[in-house]
C-alpha cells in the first residue's frame, strides 16, 4: 500500500482562514506538518481584513496536538510575504511546502467588468502566487527540496461565464507551474496544480444545497496532501471534488505541414479536420517540442499538398 509521508516538514498555506485553505492546513497538521496559517481575513471580494480567522484555525490545530502560527500577510505585498517566510524559518528552521490557495472573486460579464476588478483578481491569484513562490524559491533551492502547489480552476481551463478575470488568472497559474517545474527539477522542487470543486465562500451561492453537501473540502484536501508529500508527483494538474479525482493534461494534435507555396488560409480551411484530429495527440513537457515537430517534417519533406 502506498504511504503519504512527511519527514519534519514545514508548510505555508495561504488563504487558510476558512474553506479549502483551512481544510488543507488541518489535513497537513494532522500528519505532523508544522503550518503557517496565512489569511488576510478579508471578504470573498477582497475587501476588509482581520486576524481572527487565521487565529481560530491555529487554535484548532494546537488543540489537536499540532504546531501552527497565524500570519496575516497580504500575498500581493513582497515585504509582508518575506516577513512571513522569515518568521517561519526563524521559528522552525526551514520551509518545505507552499500551498498557494489565497484568492478572491469579482464576477461580472466582461462588458460590465472594470479593469480595476480585473487587476485585483489577477493580482491576488497570479501575482500573489508568484510573490509567495519567489519568497521561498531560493531557500528551497539551497536546501535541495521543495513542494509547491498552485490552485487553478475549471474556469481557467475551460471557461466560465462572468469570470474572465478569474479564468485568466487561473490559466496563468497552470502555465506558471509548467515552466517553474523545468527550473526546479534538479533541486527536487516539485510543483503541481490543484483544480478543486468544493463548497466554499466562493461557491456557496452558485449551487443548490443538496449538491453542495457532496462537495466537501476534505475530499479536495486529500488530493492536496498527496501533491505536497515527500513522494509527490511533478507537473500534475489534479482535479478533485465530491470524492472524484482526475488529471487535466494539455495535449497537441499531430496537425499538418503545408509547403511554402501552399500556406494559404484556404488550405488551412481545407485541412481543418486533420489539424483538429485527436489521433496521435501528444503531451509536450517544454515549448520547444512544438517547433521541433514542425521543423522535423520540413526536413523530411512531409507536406499535405
PyMOL commands that set and color helices and strands:
alter all, ss='L'
color gray80, all
select helices_A, chain A and resi 19-30+52-63+78-92+115-143+154-158+164-187+209-212+217-227+260-262+265-270+272-276+288-300
alter helices_A, ss='H'
color red, helices_A
select strands_A, chain A and resi 10-13+34-38+68-71+97-99+146-152+189-196+237-241+244-248
alter strands_A, ss='S'
color yellow, strands_A
deselect
rebuild
show_as cartoon
